[in-house]
């Protein structure tokens, strides 16, 4: 009976140590999952920031494009108002003789 009780006692100690080891492992895994969760949140916020930045840059490029179109149309209008002879060169440039210059 004594040996049986000793064996049971040693078995209970072994099981206790095993449970402690498993508990420490579960704590480690929990901390790791928390770290990974925080990392994923950080990456998500970074991706949102980059998306908003790219959207802002896209809108800016659209605005600049529309501005360049407006300036181009203005220059065409001014050409039609002040120039009476347009000459197209092989290089693609345009020159005109303006009415304002004697």
C-alpha positions as CSV (number, residue, x, y, z in Angstrom):
1,X,0.0,0.0,0.0
2,X,2.9,2.3,0.8
3,X,4.5,1.7,-2.6
4,X,1.2,2.3,-4.3
5,X,0.7,5.6,-2.6
6,X,4.3,6.6,-3.4
7,X,3.7,5.7,-7.0
8,X,0.5,7.6,-7.1
9,X,2.1,10.6,-5.4
10,X,5.0,10.6,-8.0
11,X,2.4,10.3,-10.8
12,X,0.5,13.3,-9.4
13,X,3.7,15.3,-9.2
14,X,4.5,14.4,-12.8
15,X,1.0,15.4,-13.9
16,X,1.3,18.6,-11.9
17,X,4.6,19.5,-13.6
18,X,3.1,18.7,-17.0
19,X,0.1,20.9,-16.3
20,X,2.5,23.7,-15.3
21,X,4.4,23.3,-18.5
22,X,1.3,23.3,-20.5
23,X,0.0,26.4,-18.7
24,X,3.3,28.2,-19.4
25,X,3.1,27.2,-23.0
26,X,-0.5,28.5,-23.3
27,X,0.6,31.8,-21.8
28,X,3.4,32.0,-24.3
29,X,1.1,31.3,-27.1
30,X,-1.4,33.8,-25.8
31,X,1.3,36.5,-25.7
32,X,2.4,35.6,-29.2
33,X,-1.1,35.8,-30.5
34,X,-1.5,39.3,-28.8
35,X,1.7,40.4,-30.5
36,X,0.6,39.2,-33.9
37,X,-2.8,40.8,-33.4
38,X,-1.1,44.2,-32.6
39,X,1.1,43.8,-35.6
40,X,-1.8,43.1,-37.9
41,X,-3.6,46.2,-36.5
42,X,-0.5,48.3,-37.2
43,X,-0.2,46.9,-40.7
44,X,-3.9,47.6,-41.3
45,X,-3.6,51.2,-40.1
46,X,-0.5,51.6,-42.3
47,X,-2.3,50.2,-45.4
48,X,-5.2,52.6,-44.7
49,X,-2.8,55.5,-44.4
50,X,-1.1,54.5,-47.7
51,X,-4.5,54.2,-49.4
52,X,-5.5,57.6,-48.3
53,X,-2.2,59.0,-49.4
54,X,-2.5,57.4,-52.9
55,X,-6.1,58.7,-53.2
56,X,-4.9,62.2,-52.3
57,X,-2.1,62.0,-54.8
58,X,-4.5,60.7,-57.5
59,X,-6.9,63.6,-56.8
60,X,-4.0,66.0,-56.9
61,X,-2.9,64.6,-60.3
62,X,-6.5,64.9,-61.6
63,X,-6.6,68.5,-60.5
64,X,-3.3,69.3,-62.1
65,X,-4.4,67.6,-65.3
66,X,-7.6,69.6,-65.4
67,X,-5.6,72.8,-64.7
68,X,-3.2,72.0,-67.5
69,X,-6.2,71.4,-69.8
70,X,-7.7,74.7,-68.8
71,X,-4.4,76.5,-69.4
72,X,-4.1,74.8,-72.8
73,X,-7.6,75.9,-73.8
74,X,-6.8,79.4,-72.6
75,X,-3.7,79.5,-74.8
76,X,-5.6,78.3,-77.8
77,X,-8.2,81.0,-77.2
78,X,-5.5,83.6,-76.9
79,X,-3.9,82.3,-80.1
80,X,-7.2,82.6,-82.0
81,X,-7.8,86.1,-80.6
82,X,-4.4,87.6,-81.3
83,X,-2.8,85.6,-84.1
84,X,-3.8,85.5,-87.8
85,X,-1.2,83.2,-89.3
86,X,-0.4,79.9,-87.7
87,X,2.5,77.9,-89.0
88,X,2.9,74.3,-88.1
89,X,6.5,73.1,-88.1
90,X,7.8,69.5,-88.7
91,X,9.0,69.4,-85.1
92,X,5.4,69.8,-83.9
93,X,5.7,73.3,-82.7
94,X,3.3,76.1,-83.7
95,X,4.2,79.7,-84.4
96,X,2.0,82.6,-85.3
97,X,2.2,86.2,-86.5
98,X,0.4,88.2,-83.9
99,X,-1.8,91.2,-84.6
100,X,-0.3,93.1,-81.6
101,X,3.2,93.2,-83.1
102,X,3.6,95.7,-85.9
